[in-house]
Amino acid sequence: MIEMDKAQRMSLTAQVESSLRSALIVGKLKPGARLVTRDLAAQLGTSITPVREALLRLVSAGALDATPAAAFLVPEMTRQRFDEITLIRKQLEGLAVRAATPFLGKKQISELKKLCARFMQAKQSGDAEAALEANRAFRFTLYGYAQMPTLEALIEQLWVQIGPCFNYLYPQPAEVVNGHHNYDHLLEALQAGDAVTSEKILMKAIDDGAAILHQHYFNQ
């Protein structure tokens, strides 16, 4: 279910776009999903015009494809495009972590640990949707500490395109779910103020996720 954050003071079109972006980022919309303007308007409780405008913005951003029948599709991800986005993500997200590290004090580390615990709890309970939401919260809270809004916006743009594939990260084997996670090592490095190691671990986390998607999405 896609929901709008009514507390946000944005134009209606921007609110709809934000809701759809969030749904794409956390995999609520899978590759191949068909979005009908009228249906989305009814679901979101708004008129057709802002929904159509928001969908067209996402088409321009490369997150959706338009069809002649007043509908929009979440595009299937090709292996080549996925690998390209993954390579760019590693550079941008690695930079964000490296830039954020000097700004992390006890308060910030404590917040990241709470978000990580929420993510691990969702994984262990088998709640894929909650895990994806918690993972997004952890990552973008960390990236936000870099105080580089342009960089954060670029990262989000890539997540909007690749997010629908994240559905295929789950379910994961019990030994993966219950084992030592990349985020455990990442938090240790962040707490130690080691920006170089933090960046390397973040890149490994992206690579590990990409390996799962290569197996579960591209080989299905």
Salt bridges, closest charged atoms under 4 A:
GLU17 OE2 - ARG21 NE 3.23
GLU17 OE1 - ARG57 NH1 2.94
ASP83 OD1 - HIS214 NE2 2.86
GLU93 OE2 - ARG89 NE 2.69
GLU93 OE1 - ARG139 NH2 2.99
GLU133 OE2 - LYS28 NZ 3.49
GLU156 OE2 - ARG21 NH1 3.64
ASP184 OD2 - HIS180 ND1 3.50
GLU199 OE2 - ARG98 NH1 2.66
ASP207 OD2 - LYS90 NZ 3.08
ASP208 OD2 - LYS204 NZ 2.81
